[in-house]
């Protein structure tokens, strides 16, 4: 019976015999030569590829990169983007100004005569109308002075009448007549002054407003020019602020103004004044607006955020996620034209809200890319498909 043959044992025996025949140094030299030959072949193959094909240079600018992307786009299938059709609406272009409320006028009402204060009719916070009595000075001897002046007037009138009768008979000269007329006029002036002084004993409000402070007390002796009360006029209320020269264009008296006060109230008014000379220190221009305040609910000195409607513009409401930058760094959005090509539209931010932003600069009707706007460039032809409502809600969120 023959013994079984094992190929591995035969290979092992042949290898052992070769080791005995070929010296060790010769075997190592052959291995090095083989490895060197393989390495030279690999290096030559790599070098041949580098010499035959020059690497494409990397784009140095955004424009070059976009051009490269457009060139590559021609060799690949059309990119699918999702679009939504947006329609323009008219809205006010608003100029925002930080300002505050202030009363239109504040006057310290003063006495025109001297004497003891007999009564003060108002207190701090009192609401008064025009002509209401604020303080009252005692009469003292003014009635007597008026009676004396009226008696002097009666005497002057009798003297003038007698002189005229004598002049009619040729017994009186013209000089005497002129003197009698002068005394008559002087007596009338004294009576008029006495009456006027008596009428000034009651200090009245020059306009309707609120008493902010009082200065006279009952029993106090005052001189002409003494302060009675401080009266402020709160209706209408003024909204004041300052605008830079960039926002001055388009502002003119008569434009509608809305303001949000620090307490959350929103009021409306009309622009009354726009300065034509800038403040030296800030180079800003003062503005004033009038707001009706019949119930005096708006206090003076409150912080207010003013919005001035400058003009009507056509705008689109979009989500801020659609805004991108072009090669020049201009902010805008990407849309799709009728021939299915991407177009970049520069836009201007008009207003912001909880549901997105309002921008101008777009056609009245435009297809805006809502999915894929970051993967396409202007001029690229795409496969535009209408976006679903779920995608639109996701972009708005």
Secondary structure per residue as TSV (DSSP state, phi and psi in degrees):
chain	resnum	aa	ss	phi	psi
A	1	X	-	360.0	133.9
A	2	X	-	-81.1	144.8
A	3	X	-	-76.1	145.0
A	4	X	-	-65.9	147.3
A	5	X	-	-103.1	136.1
A	6	X	-	-118.5	114.4
A	7	X	H	-57.0	-38.2
A	8	X	H	-65.0	-38.3
A	9	X	H	-67.6	-36.5
A	10	X	H	-65.9	-41.1
A	11	X	H	-65.2	-39.5
A	12	X	H	-65.0	-38.7
A	13	X	H	-69.3	-39.4
A	14	X	H	-66.6	-37.9
A	15	X	H	-66.8	-36.3
A	16	X	H	-67.6	-36.8
A	17	X	H	-67.9	-36.9
A	18	X	H	-67.5	-36.6
A	19	X	H	-63.0	-32.4
A	20	X	H	-74.1	-30.1
A	21	X	H	-83.0	-47.9
A	22	X	S	-91.8	130.7
A	23	X	-	-66.7	159.9
A	24	X	H	-66.9	-41.7
A	25	X	H	-63.4	-36.9
A	26	X	H	-68.3	-40.0
A	27	X	H	-62.3	-44.1
A	28	X	H	-63.4	-39.4
A	29	X	H	-65.0	-38.3
A	30	X	H	-66.3	-37.6
A	31	X	H	-63.8	-43.8
A	32	X	H	-63.1	-41.2
A	33	X	H	-63.8	-41.9
A	34	X	H	-63.2	-43.5
A	35	X	H	-65.2	-39.2
A	36	X	H	-65.3	-40.6
A	37	X	H	-62.8	-43.8
A	38	X	H	-63.7	-42.3
A	39	X	H	-63.0	-41.7
A	40	X	H	-63.0	-40.2
A	41	X	H	-62.6	-43.0
A	42	X	H	-65.1	-44.8
A	43	X	H	-63.8	-41.0
A	44	X	H	-63.2	-39.1
A	45	X	H	-65.0	-42.4
A	46	X	H	-65.8	-44.2
A	47	X	H	-63.9	-36.8
A	48	X	H	-61.0	-40.0
A	49	X	H	-68.0	-39.0
A	50	X	H	-67.1	-36.2
A	51	X	H	-76.3	-35.7
A	52	X	H	-75.3	-32.4
A	53	X	S	-125.5	116.9
A	54	X	-	-82.4	131.7
A	55	X	-	-66.8	139.9
A	56	X	-	-68.5	132.9
A	57	X	-	-67.1	146.8
A	58	X	-	-72.9	142.5
A	59	X	-	-65.5	138.0
A	60	X	-	-95.5	-21.1
A	61	X	S	-128.9	166.5
A	62	X	H	-64.0	-37.8
A	63	X	H	-63.4	-43.4
A	64	X	H	-64.7	-39.7
A	65	X	H	-63.0	-43.0
A	66	X	H	-64.0	-40.0
A	67	X	H	-63.2	-40.1
A	68	X	H	-64.5	-40.4
A	69	X	H	-65.5	-38.2
A	70	X	H	-65.8	-38.3
A	71	X	H	-65.4	-41.3
A	72	X	H	-67.8	-30.6
A	73	X	H	-65.5	-28.1
A	74	X	T	-68.7	-21.2
A	75	X	T	-97.2	3.7
A	76	X	S	-128.5	166.2
A	77	X	-	-63.5	157.3
A	78	X	-	-62.1	138.6
A	79	X	E	-76.6	134.1
A	80	X	E	-89.8	127.0
A	81	X	E	-126.1	156.9
A	82	X	E	-105.1	133.9
A	83	X	E	-126.6	159.6
A	84	X	E	-135.5	142.8
A	85	X	E	-86.1	125.2
A	86	X	E	-113.0	140.0
A	87	X	E	-116.6	137.3
A	88	X	-	-77.1	146.3
A	89	X	E	-130.6	157.7
A	90	X	E	-87.3	136.0
A	91	X	E	-148.4	156.1
A	92	X	E	-73.5	137.0
A	93	X	E	-82.8	119.8
A	94	X	E	-104.1	139.9
A	95	X	E	-108.5	120.2
A	96	X	E	-93.4	135.8
A	97	X	E	-137.6	135.7
A	98	X	E	-89.3	129.8
A	99	X	E	-153.2	-155.8
A	100	X	E	-157.5	166.1
A	101	X	E	-90.1	150.3
A	102	X	E	-154.5	145.7
A	103	X	E	-70.4	146.8
A	104	X	E	-68.7	-36.3
A	105	X	E	-151.4	149.9
A	106	X	E	-140.3	125.0
A	107	X	E	-128.6	136.3
A	108	X	E	-90.9	107.3
A	109	X	E	-76.5	127.5
A	110	X	E	-118.1	159.5
A	111	X	-	-82.8	143.1
A	112	X	S	-99.7	-8.1
A	113	X	S	-132.0	163.0
A	114	X	-	-101.9	163.6
A	115	X	E	146.1	-173.2
A	116	X	E	-83.4	139.9
A	117	X	E	-75.4	116.1
A	118	X	E	-86.4	-36.5
A	119	X	E	-161.2	143.8
A	120	X	E	-116.3	121.3
A	121	X	-	-88.3	-10.3
A	122	X	-	-129.6	162.5
A	123	X	-	-125.6	174.9
A	124	X	T	-62.8	132.5
A	125	X	T	90.8	-4.0
A	126	X	-	-68.0	137.4
A	127	X	E	-94.7	124.2
A	128	X	E	-125.2	156.2
A	129	X	-	-103.5	168.8
A	130	X	T	-63.7	129.3
A	131	X	T	92.6	-7.6
A	132	X	-	-67.5	144.7
A	133	X	E	-76.3	131.5
A	134	X	E	-102.9	-52.5
A	135	X	E	-136.5	158.4
A	136	X	E	-137.2	130.8
A	137	X	E	-95.6	144.4
A	138	X	-	-65.6	150.4
A	139	X	-	-70.8	-44.2
A	140	X	T	56.4	-124.4
A	141	X	T	-96.5	17.7
A	142	X	H	-72.8	-30.1
A	143	X	H	-65.3	-42.3
A	144	X	H	-64.4	-41.2
A	145	X	H	-63.6	-37.7
A	146	X	H	-66.4	-41.0
A	147	X	H	-63.8	-40.4
A	148	X	H	-63.8	-39.8
A	149	X	H	-67.7	-36.4
A	150	X	H	-70.0	-34.7
A	151	X	H	-66.1	-40.8
A	152	X	H	-63.2	-34.8
A	153	X	H	-66.5	-41.2
A	154	X	H	-63.3	-41.1
A	155	X	H	-63.7	-41.6
A	156	X	H	-65.5	-35.2
A	157	X	H	-67.0	-40.9
A	158	X	H	-63.7	-41.8
A	159	X	H	-62.2	-40.0
A	160	X	H	-68.2	-40.9
A	161	X	H	-63.7	-41.5
A	162	X	H	-65.9	-39.7
A	163	X	H	-65.5	-37.0
A	164	X	H	-66.7	-37.6
A	165	X	H	-64.7	-42.2
A	166	X	H	-66.8	-36.6
A	167	X	H	-66.1	-32.2
A	168	X	H	-66.5	-26.7
A	169	X	T	-92.8	1.8
A	170	X	T	79.4	17.1
A	171	X	-	-103.9	5.4
A	172	X	S	-137.7	141.0
A	173	X	-	-85.3	165.0
A	174	X	H	-67.1	-30.7
A	175	X	H	-64.3	-40.0
A	176	X	H	-65.4	-40.8
A	177	X	H	-61.7	-43.4
A	178	X	H	-64.3	-39.0
A	179	X	H	-64.1	-40.9
A	180	X	H	-65.1	-38.3
A	181	X	H	-67.1	-37.5
A	182	X	H	-65.4	-42.3
A	183	X	H	-64.8	-34.5
A	184	X	H	-64.8	-44.9
A	185	X	H	-65.5	-38.8
A	186	X	H	-64.5	-40.6
A	187	X	H	-64.6	-38.6
A	188	X	H	-65.0	-38.6
A	189	X	H	-65.2	-38.0
A	190	X	H	-64.5	-42.0
A	191	X	H	-62.4	-41.8
A	192	X	H	-64.0	-40.3
A	193	X	H	-65.7	-39.9
A	194	X	H	-63.5	-41.2
A	195	X	H	-66.6	-41.8
A	196	X	H	-65.0	-40.3
A	197	X	H	-63.3	-38.8
A	198	X	H	-68.5	-36.2
A	199	X	H	-68.6	-22.4
A	200	X	T	-85.5	1.4
A	201	X	T	-66.6	-25.8
A	202	X	E	-99.7	115.4
A	203	X	E	-88.3	118.5
A	204	X	E	-111.4	162.0
A	205	X	-	-77.0	128.4
A	206	X	S	-74.4	-17.9
A	207	X	S	-157.7	164.8
A	208	X	S	-73.7	140.0
A	209	X	E	179.4	-159.0
A	210	X	E	-121.0	136.9
A	211	X	E	-75.7	112.6
A	212	X	E	-85.7	-32.0
A	213	X	E	-157.0	153.5
A	214	X	E	-116.8	149.2
A	215	X	-	-128.3	-19.1
A	216	X	-	-102.7	145.5
A	217	X	-	-124.1	148.9
A	218	X	T	-61.1	134.9
A	219	X	T	89.9	-9.2
A	220	X	-	-76.8	137.9
A	221	X	E	-90.7	125.3
A	222	X	E	-120.3	157.4
A	223	X	-	-110.2	164.7
A	224	X	T	-55.9	131.6
A	225	X	T	98.4	-2.5
A	226	X	-	-70.0	144.7
A	227	X	E	-79.9	134.8
A	228	X	E	-96.2	-63.6
A	229	X	E	-145.8	163.8
A	230	X	E	-101.9	122.0
A	231	X	E	-115.3	129.2
A	232	X	E	-115.2	143.6
A	233	X	E	-103.0	114.3
A	234	X	E	-106.2	2.1
A	235	X	E	-134.8	111.9
A	236	X	E	-79.9	161.5
A	237	X	E	-92.5	146.6
A	238	X	E	-97.7	139.4
A	239	X	E	-110.1	119.7
A	240	X	E	-119.0	150.7
A	241	X	E	-167.7	-176.0
A	242	X	E	-137.2	140.0
A	243	X	E	-120.7	152.2
A	244	X	-	-80.4	168.5
A	245	X	G	-66.1	-24.2
A	246	X	G	-68.4	-28.9
A	247	X	G	-102.3	6.3
A	248	X	T	-75.0	-32.3
A	249	X	T	-61.3	133.4
A	250	X	T	91.7	-15.9
A	251	X	-	-80.6	130.6
A	252	X	-	-155.4	153.7
A	253	X	T	-58.3	142.4
A	254	X	T	103.2	-12.0
A	255	X	-	-72.3	144.4
A	256	X	E	-70.5	143.4
A	257	X	E	-132.9	135.0
A	258	X	E	-119.9	149.2
A	259	X	E	-140.1	137.1
A	260	X	E	-103.1	117.4
A	261	X	E	-82.4	168.9
A	262	X	T	-65.1	-22.5
A	263	X	T	-89.4	3.6
A	264	X	S	96.6	-12.5
A	265	X	-	-68.6	143.4
A	266	X	E	-112.5	125.5
A	267	X	E	-123.1	158.2
A	268	X	E	-126.3	146.8
A	269	X	E	-157.2	-161.6
A	270	X	E	-132.3	137.9
A	271	X	E	-68.1	126.4
A	272	X	E	-105.7	-33.9
A	273	X	E	-145.2	137.7
A	274	X	E	-130.3	121.7
A	275	X	-	-67.4	147.6
A	276	X	S	-104.8	-5.6
A	277	X	S	-125.0	129.6
A	278	X	-	-76.5	150.7
A	279	X	-	-66.7	133.7
A	280	X	T	-59.2	-39.6
A	281	X	T	-77.5	-40.3
A	282	X	T	-105.3	-13.4
A	283	X	-	58.0	35.8
A	284	X	-	-115.5	164.8
A	285	X	E	-117.1	130.8
A	286	X	E	-76.9	144.3
A	287	X	E	-132.2	154.8
A	288	X	E	-138.2	140.5
A	289	X	E	-131.5	148.1
A	290	X	E	-103.4	135.1
A	291	X	E	-128.8	130.5
A	292	X	-	-65.5	136.6
A	293	X	-	-144.1	60.1
A	294	X	T	-65.6	-29.4
A	295	X	T	-96.8	7.9
A	296	X	-	57.4	30.7
A	297	X	-	-78.8	-20.9
A	298	X	S	-91.5	120.2
A	299	X	-	-86.2	153.7
A	300	X	T	-79.2	139.2
A	301	X	T	95.0	6.9
A	302	X	-	-79.5	143.3
A	303	X	E	-69.8	138.9
A	304	X	E	-140.0	140.4
A	305	X	E	-104.2	109.0
A	306	X	E	-91.3	141.6
A	307	X	E	-127.9	118.2
A	308	X	E	-107.5	122.7
A	309	X	E	-79.9	104.7
A	310	X	E	-82.0	-47.1
A	311	X	E	-159.8	168.2
A	312	X	E	-93.9	129.7
A	313	X	E	-132.4	157.7
A	314	X	E	-89.6	127.7
A	315	X	E	-133.0	162.6
A	316	X	E	-122.1	142.8
A	317	X	E	-95.5	122.3
A	318	X	E	-134.3	166.7
A	319	X	-	-86.5	143.5
A	320	X	G	-59.3	-18.8
A	321	X	G	-66.1	-18.2
A	322	X	G	-82.6	-11.3
A	323	X	-	-74.2	133.1
A	324	X	E	-135.5	173.9
A	325	X	E	-113.4	143.4
A	326	X	-	-92.7	-169.8
A	327	X	T	-62.9	-30.3
A	328	X	T	-91.4	3.6
A	329	X	-	84.3	12.0
A	330	X	-	-79.6	139.5
A	331	X	E	-81.1	139.1
A	332	X	E	-170.9	-166.2
A	333	X	E	-133.3	159.6
A	334	X	E	-106.3	134.6
A	335	X	E	-129.1	178.5
A	336	X	E	-121.1	130.2
A	337	X	-	-83.2	-179.9
A	338	X	T	-65.8	-26.5
A	339	X	T	-93.5	21.9
A	340	X	S	64.2	36.7
A	341	X	B	-116.5	146.9
A	342	X	E	-75.8	137.9
A	343	X	E	-134.3	138.2
A	344	X	E	-95.5	130.2
A	345	X	E	-114.8	119.9
A	346	X	E	-73.4	136.7
A	347	X	-	-128.4	160.4
A	348	X	E	-121.2	130.5
A	349	X	E	-73.5	123.1
A	350	X	E	-101.0	-44.3
A	351	X	E	-156.2	161.2
A	352	X	E	-123.2	150.0
A	353	X	E	-151.7	178.1
A	354	X	T	-68.6	-24.1
A	355	X	T	-100.7	9.4
A	356	X	E	137.8	-162.3
A	357	X	E	-121.2	155.0
A	358	X	E	-107.8	125.9
A	359	X	E	-127.2	152.7
A	360	X	E	-116.3	169.5
A	361	X	S	105.7	0.3
A	362	X	S	-103.3	156.2
A	363	X	-	-61.1	165.3
A	364	X	S	-60.7	-36.9
A	365	X	E	-128.6	126.7
A	366	X	E	-148.3	143.6
A	367	X	E	-93.8	111.4
A	368	X	E	-97.0	138.9
A	369	X	E	-79.8	121.3
A	370	X	E	-107.4	-17.2
A	371	X	E	-135.5	123.2
A	372	X	S	97.5	8.9
A	373	X	T	-67.5	-20.5
A	374	X	T	-85.6	-10.5
A	375	X	S	-106.5	1.8
A	376	X	-	-123.9	163.3
A	377	X	-	-127.2	162.7
A	378	X	T	-61.5	135.2
A	379	X	T	93.2	-14.3
A	380	X	-	-75.6	137.8
A	381	X	B	-85.1	133.8
A	382	X	E	-132.3	169.8
A	383	X	E	-102.3	98.1
A	384	X	E	-89.7	129.3
A	385	X	E	-129.0	144.8
A	386	X	E	-66.6	136.9
A	387	X	-	-79.6	149.0
A	388	X	-	-80.3	165.4
A	389	X	H	-63.4	-33.2
A	390	X	H	-65.9	-37.5
A	391	X	H	-66.8	-41.6
A	392	X	H	-63.1	-41.4
A	393	X	H	-65.3	-36.4
A	394	X	H	-65.7	-39.3
A	395	X	H	-67.0	-38.1
A	396	X	H	-67.8	-32.3
A	397	X	-	-71.7	360.0
